[in-house]
Amino acid sequence: MKKVLKVLWTILKVLIAAVGVLFVVYFWNLDQKVLGWVYTQVNRIHDRKNVDIKF
């Protein structure tokens, strides 16, 4: 019984930590900030290439 409670307590702690992290990401809008930073980095890389479009 003690092992079962220990496993359940560990699972509960992991779930609480995951919900906490997701709340912080959502509350501070970090996902959009990170994606915006990645978007500018990708555009900076791809805008350097000279492209000659011929039809």
CORCOR-V534548 format. One record per helix or strand. SS is the DSSP state (h for helix, s for strand). FROM is the first residue (numbers start at 0). TO is the last residue. Records with the same first field share a line. If there is no record, write none. Layout:
SS=FROM-TO ; FROM-TO
This chain:
h=1-26 ; 29-45
